[in-house]
């Protein structure tokens, strides 16, 4: 959740280089939160100082850093004035050099807002994956592939989850959530977080959204587990705009029991001119009934892109746990996908074994 700024404190100006963007930041407010509040779309990830997606260089001004992980910002970089925007609190006007920025992202700025949500549906998709549907008190403007923060009714826990539906129905949000034993949020999905329960929602967040007007380029979607959610949103949004686009959706799971909505994807293969759904099982060595792809998803992607020669000029979106993302990125680049056309949504573990979404673009 984005904390409300203390307007009784001094307002400082932050100037971003090389874009020249300026916005106000209250003393006590992080630079990233101030950007969220005013619709300045900065590349970000975990929002908690754990991932380094919002790393930048402080060129001028006085600021302090809230607690952060030295994995995200080593001391050697801190000594050379590197900062994490999600942890940077200003004491004066600041001039900051962005290490990563996206012109298209800046043109898609949407201010983060807070909403009241009500649980409409909790549905079991597999033994440990649930579909959660929320209705909002008012529409949320977002782009396909972005995510929201959801806070439990008692305010005790907030988690980040990608919307699994396109933005065509902005008052209704769908999420695909993986359950973890003892998870403070996910364990409630089969209990008191039932129909009618009220939750707080803030958003939208995230830079892994569908880039528009690329319908002549192949679209490669790669996911595992609950990482299917943002890919579904991107897929459905793309179908609504240009269903003729060449689309490949790769999905990794362990066993057949971890697959769901196969009929849905088979129907899309029939309806769309150039869409293929490629599920792959990593633990199917003894499954004689499985006739599909076997192995880790990055291996299957490598074989598939090589066989079809569709990497050059493609847009690629990868969503799932860190090992999946780390393995897929070099495969995509070796297949000819340009680094600036690769977007990923890395689901990193929270301290209690749930998932927090970390998003950035190469």
Protein Blocks (a to p, Z undefined) as FASTA:
>chain_A
ZZdddfkbccddddddfklpacdddehiafklmmmmnopacddfkonopnommgccdfbd
cdddddddfklmcfklmmnopacfklcccfbdcddddfbdcfklmmmgccddddddddfb
dcdfblmbccdddddfbdcdddehiacddddfklpaccddddfbdfklmmbccdddddde
hiaklmmmmmmmcghiacdddddedjkbcdehilmbccddddehjllmmmmmmmmmmmmm
mmmbccddddddfblmlgghklmmmmmmmmpmbbccddddfblmlmmkbcbdedjfklmm
mmmmmmnopmgopacddeddfklmmmmmmmmmmnopafklcccddddddfkopacddddd
ZZ
